[in-house]
Amino acid sequence: MDAVRLNGPKVRAIREILQVSRAELAEGVNIAASYLSHIETGIKRPSPAVARRIVDYLLVAVDQGLIAYGVPITPESDGEAVA
């Protein structure tokens, strides 16, 4: 399976906005922090499985952030915030 294109700088920007450390994200997706650093700087491209785990982890972090700010997330809304 070929490596996928995952925009590393955008991953880093989203991670920083969500206040997730590199170590936390790396541990959460079961990769080395140094490998994540290489992904974020564009030195390496992740496998599709790793890319999916990164995206899934960041989406969960977004949902948790919305909930923390009082924006309910319901299963019926397919992940959309309900006002």
Backbone as CSV, one residue per row, in Angstrom:
resi,resn,N_x,N_y,N_z,CA_x,CA_y,CA_z,C_x,C_y,C_z
1,MET,0.843,-1.177,0.000,0.000,0.000,0.000,0.889,1.241,0.000
2,ASP,0.597,2.178,-0.852,1.396,3.397,-0.949,1.139,4.331,0.224
3,ALA,2.155,5.148,0.510,1.969,6.183,1.522,0.969,7.205,0.994
4,VAL,0.232,7.793,1.900,-0.769,8.773,1.490,-0.249,10.174,1.750
5,ARG,-0.879,11.119,1.091,-0.521,12.515,1.315,-1.321,13.041,2.497
6,LEU,-0.606,13.377,3.525,-1.202,13.993,4.697,-0.415,15.263,4.903
7,ASN,-1.077,16.390,4.897,-0.383,17.666,4.998,0.176,17.827,6.407
8,GLY,1.457,17.531,6.551,2.120,17.569,7.843,2.028,18.899,8.563
9,PRO,2.326,20.018,7.891,2.199,21.307,8.575,0.779,21.589,9.068
10,LYS,-0.227,21.129,8.339,-1.604,21.319,8.804,-1.884,20.439,10.016
11,VAL,-1.348,19.219,9.999,-1.494,18.343,11.167,-0.902,19.031,12.388
12,ARG,0.283,19.590,12.225,0.926,20.277,13.346,0.098,21.476,13.808
13,ALA,-0.400,22.261,12.872,-1.192,23.441,13.228,-2.457,23.031,13.982
14,ILE,-3.135,22.003,13.509,-4.346,21.533,14.183,-3.998,20.992,15.568
15,ARG,-2.922,20.231,15.640,-2.487,19.681,16.926,-2.211,20.797,17.922
16,GLU,-1.549,21.841,17.471,-1.219,22.956,18.362,-2.465,23.750,18.757
17,ILE,-3.390,23.948,17.826,-4.643,24.638,18.149,-5.407,23.863,19.221
18,LEU,-5.394,22.542,19.109,-6.099,21.690,20.065,-5.317,21.516,21.365
19,GLN,-4.123,22.091,21.413,-3.245,21.998,22.579,-2.920,20.548,22.933
20,VAL,-2.641,19.775,21.891,-2.214,18.389,22.041,-0.712,18.372,21.783
21,SER,0.043,17.822,22.714,1.494,17.778,22.525,1.852,16.733,21.474
22,ARG,3.035,16.883,20.911,3.505,15.900,19.934,3.588,14.522,20.588
23,ALA,4.084,14.493,21.815,4.214,13.215,22.527,2.847,12.571,22.760
24,GLU,1.851,13.388,23.112,0.507,12.873,23.356,-0.105,12.290,22.087
25,LEU,0.009,13.012,20.985,-0.531,12.514,19.720,0.207,11.256,19.284
26,ALA,1.517,11.273,19.374,2.303,10.103,18.966,1.906,8.876,19.785
27,GLU,1.785,9.066,21.094,1.381,7.944,21.948,-0.031,7.488,21.610
28,GLY,-0.909,8.439,21.348,-2.298,8.113,21.035,-2.473,7.343,19.746
29,VAL,-1.552,7.516,18.813,-1.655,6.793,17.535,-0.588,5.707,17.405
30,ASN,0.128,5.492,18.517,1.101,4.390,18.608,2.249,4.505,17.605
31,ILE,2.828,5.719,17.539,4.031,5.918,16.731,5.041,6.699,17.574
32,ALA,6.278,6.715,17.145,7.313,7.474,17.843,7.115,8.968,17.603
33,ALA,7.405,9.765,18.624,7.290,11.216,18.494,8.205,11.736,17.385
34,SER,9.360,11.111,17.215,10.278,11.545,16.158,9.687,11.280,14.775
35,TYR,8.968,10.177,14.631,8.303,9.878,13.359,7.201,10.899,13.088
36,LEU,6.432,11.248,14.121,5.403,12.266,13.970,6.029,13.597,13.569
37,SER,7.153,13.922,14.161,7.857,15.150,13.796,8.226,15.138,12.318
38,HIS,8.692,13.998,11.827,9.046,13.872,10.408,7.816,14.007,9.512
39,ILE,6.687,13.506,9.980,5.444,13.658,9.217,5.051,15.134,9.175
40,GLU,5.110,15.794,10.336,4.688,17.195,10.421,5.575,18.130,9.600
41,THR,6.832,17.774,9.444,7.740,18.618,8.669,7.836,18.198,7.203
42,GLY,7.124,17.127,6.842,7.112,16.685,5.457,8.293,15.822,5.061
43,ILE,9.130,15.450,6.021,10.277,14.586,5.715,9.801,13.182,5.344
44,LYS,8.765,12.719,6.035,8.216,11.390,5.759,6.723,11.494,5.545
45,ARG,6.198,10.520,4.801,4.760,10.408,4.614,4.293,9.152,5.325
46,PRO,3.185,9.242,6.030,2.703,8.074,6.775,2.013,7.061,5.875
47,SER,1.952,5.841,6.371,1.153,4.829,5.684,-0.316,5.229,5.808
48,PRO,-1.180,4.660,4.986,-2.605,4.971,5.118,-3.146,4.677,6.518
49,ALA,-2.681,3.603,7.130,-3.167,3.248,8.469,-2.763,4.300,9.499
50,VAL,-1.526,4.765,9.431,-1.054,5.785,10.371,-1.765,7.106,10.108
51,ALA,-1.926,7.459,8.864,-2.626,8.699,8.522,-4.047,8.666,9.076
52,ARG,-4.719,7.541,8.936,-6.089,7.409,9.440,-6.141,7.544,10.958
53,ARG,-5.160,6.941,11.647,-5.127,7.038,13.114,-4.908,8.476,13.557
54,ILE,-4.047,9.203,12.842,-3.801,10.612,13.178,-5.081,11.420,13.001
55,VAL,-5.729,11.255,11.864,-6.967,11.994,11.588,-8.036,11.643,12.617
56,ASP,-8.200,10.366,12.910,-9.205,9.948,13.894,-8.914,10.549,15.265
57,TYR,-7.656,10.539,15.682,-7.284,11.088,16.988,-7.601,12.577,17.048
58,LEU,-7.252,13.302,16.000,-7.504,14.743,16.001,-9.002,15.052,15.956
59,LEU,-9.785,14.237,15.249,-11.235,14.443,15.221,-11.844,14.232,16.604
60,VAL,-11.369,13.217,17.319,-11.853,12.987,18.676,-11.487,14.183,19.555
61,ALA,-10.281,14.703,19.391,-9.856,15.863,20.176,-10.740,17.074,19.873
62,VAL,-11.132,17.241,18.621,-12.034,18.338,18.253,-13.377,18.143,18.949
63,ASP,-13.927,16.937,18.875,-15.208,16.659,19.532,-15.127,16.935,21.023
64,GLN,-14.061,16.499,21.667,-13.897,16.717,23.104,-13.801,18.211,23.410
65,GLY,-13.130,18.949,22.550,-13.015,20.389,22.729,-14.352,21.082,22.603
66,LEU,-15.147,20.657,21.629,-16.477,21.242,21.459,-17.348,20.965,22.683
67,ILE,-17.284,19.743,23.167,-18.074,19.373,24.340,-17.619,20.182,25.552
68,ALA,-16.314,20.372,25.695,-15.780,21.141,26.819,-16.276,22.580,26.783
69,TYR,-16.544,23.103,25.589,-17.049,24.467,25.455,-18.573,24.513,25.422
70,GLY,-19.214,23.382,25.756,-20.663,23.368,25.861,-21.414,23.163,24.570
71,VAL,-20.721,22.729,23.521,-21.391,22.454,22.248,-21.642,20.951,22.202
72,PRO,-22.903,20.540,22.345,-23.181,19.103,22.380,-22.968,18.433,21.028
73,ILE,-22.429,17.271,21.078,-22.224,16.439,19.890,-23.130,15.239,20.072
74,THR,-24.036,15.003,19.143,-24.949,13.883,19.267,-24.739,12.910,18.124
75,PRO,-24.932,11.615,18.385,-24.783,10.619,17.308,-25.728,10.873,16.139
76,GLU,-26.899,11.426,16.414,-27.873,11.665,15.354,-27.411,12.744,14.384
77,SER,-26.468,13.582,14.823,-26.046,14.698,13.978,-24.876,14.345,13.072
78,ASP,-24.457,13.069,13.065,-23.341,12.618,12.239,-22.081,13.451,12.502
79,GLY,-21.871,13.784,13.754,-20.657,14.508,14.123,-20.768,16.007,14.011
80,GLU,-21.906,16.507,13.523,-22.068,17.948,13.415,-22.476,18.502,14.768
81,ALA,-21.961,19.661,15.075,-22.333,20.310,16.332,-23.798,20.711,16.293
82,VAL,-24.464,20.522,17.389,-25.872,20.884,17.492,-25.959,22.118,18.374
83,ALA,-26.563,23.180,17.842,-26.658,24.424,18.612,-27.877,24.424,19.495
